[in-house]
Amino acid sequence: MYDLIAQYPFMAALLALVGLGLIFGALLGYAAVRFKTEGNPISEQINEILPQTQCGQCGYPGCRPYSEAIAAGEAINRCPPGGEATIAQLAALLDVEAIPLDEEHGEEKELRAVAYIREDECIGCTKCIQACPVDAILGAAKQMHTVIASECTGCDLCVEPCPVDCIDMVTEEIDLRTWHWELPEATPDPQIIASDRTQDRAA
C-alpha cells in the first residue's frame, strides 16, 4: 500500500481529496435535512409582533399571510389594530423607517372592543360563528349564541353577516385587569455625554 502511494503520489492525493469531499458532502447533506428551518424565520418574528386579530383590514386574510407579505417587501403600516406601536416594532426589526398608519385600511382605536350578542334577539343562524376567525363564538343552529370575551379579538367581522343586527362592539372598560402603564420613551439629552455623567456622580 505504501509502495503504491509512493509510486503514484498525485493519484493518492486526488483520491484522498475525493474521499474527504464525499464524507463532508454527506455530513452537510445530513445536517441540511436534520436541521432544516421550517418557513421564513423573519416572517415568524413579524407574525409574533402582529396583534393576531385576524381581522383582514390589512388586505390579507390573517396576520400570518400579512407577515409573509411584509417579509417579501409589503408596507408595514397596514395594521390598524396594531397601530403605531406595532409599526414601530416592525420598523426596528426590519431596520426601516417607521411610517404613519395607512388610513385607507382603518383607524387605530385607543380602547379595545369586543363583540357582544344580544342573546334574546339571536335567531341561531350561525353566520357569526362562520365569520369569526378565532372561534370566539359559542352556539349551534337555531340556538342562542354567545361570545367568549377573553377570546374575542375585536375584529368586528361577525357584525355585518348577522341578519338581525343583534351584535354590538362594546368598548372594554379599563380596570385593574386590563390597565397597562404606558412607559415613557427614553429621550436622552444630546448635550450630556458619558464624561459629564461620570463627573456628576463624582460630585
Secondary structure, DSSP 4 states (H G I P E B T S, - for coil): -HHHHHH-HHHHHHHHHHHHHHHHHHHHHHHHHHTPPPS-HHHHHHHHHS------TTSSSSHHHHHHHHHTT--S---TTTHHHHHHHHHHHHT-------GGG----SS-EEEEE-GGG-----HHHHH-TT--EE--TTS--EE-TTT-----TTTTT-TT--EEEEEPPP-TTT----PPPP---TT--HHHHHHHHH-
